[in-house]
Amino acid sequence: MNAKRSALAGAAQEKPLAWPGDPERISAESIDFEALAHVLANTCRRGGRLRRYHSFAAHGVAMSEAIEDLTATTGGDVREAALLALLHEAAVAWLGPDAAPAQRSTPRLRRLGEKTDRAVREAAGLGAKPASGPAELVRFVARMADAAEERDVPGAGGSASPLLAFPPIERRIRSLAPDRAARIWLERLNALRETPGAAGSISAPHPGVSGNNREEEAHATQARTT
């Protein structure tokens, strides 16, 4: 009985979430990032056509960490690019998997996708329109992350090959349970938003991840403890 009462009390204390709703009415003020994290974590990449679950939230974290890896030696606007990468496919939460930036095939999806992208960026503290440098870097890393997904996630390698092949990111992509993916996505969002300044390293190295053995390196989020 005590355990049951504790569970009921915990459920009662959970704050209500403002789930993604009508994209026509979206604004920066309406966005609940905790709700967004859960939707992205509960939505499988490639329309679920995979043999192992891989969420949009986990993919966003992989892209964001890859940005930090690529810019570690070059400096530059690390925070903005890493945050843009984390939010790259956020519109999926409002418009479905077809709203991922590379798949907006109709005028409506393009219009609402761009509107949603702007609102999400503003809510995260970024400009409505990203600078060309970070935006181009994110587009490049998105292709690299897709290549890594095809390398690491069973069932992802059946898509048509692009005209221009991209090398995969070095970090291995591992499956994450939805609740864990949502938590890690939200933690990274908060860390990036709180980072003072725009240049330099975003965060300390992830526990359990060795930078000296990239071929065997697992996805950084897999090394975290629950």
Buried (B, 14 or more C-beta within 10 A) or exposed (E): EEEEEEEEEEEEEEEEBEEBEEBEEBEBEEBBBBBBBBBBBBBBBBEEEBEEBBBBBBBBBBBBBBBBBBBEEEEBBBBBBBBBBBBBBBBBBBBEBBBBBEBBEEEEBEEBBBBBBBBBBBBBEBEEEBBEEBBEBBBBBBBBBBBBBBEBBEBBEEEEEEEEEBEBBEBBBBBBEBEBBBBBBBBBBEBBBEBEEEEBEBBEEBEEBEEEEEEEBBBBBBBBEE
